[in-house]
């Protein structure tokens, strides 16, 4: 991302890596797709990654898991 000159936050990188499940090629492909979909000023955010992949927000999943444990 730095070499290509676009913004991405660390949380977004983490979600991309988790979704890629160890596949560099899949992760880079997703990164390219997200770059095309991202707002140039905002860059790639965790929220964009979650929305793009149809994933629930990580915080919501954590809250549900915590509530289940109580």
Secondary structure, DSSP 4 states (H G I P E B T S, - for coil): -TTTT--B-HHHHHHHHHHHTT-HHHHHHHHHHHHHHSBTTTBB-HHHHHHHHTPPPHHHHHHHHHHHH-
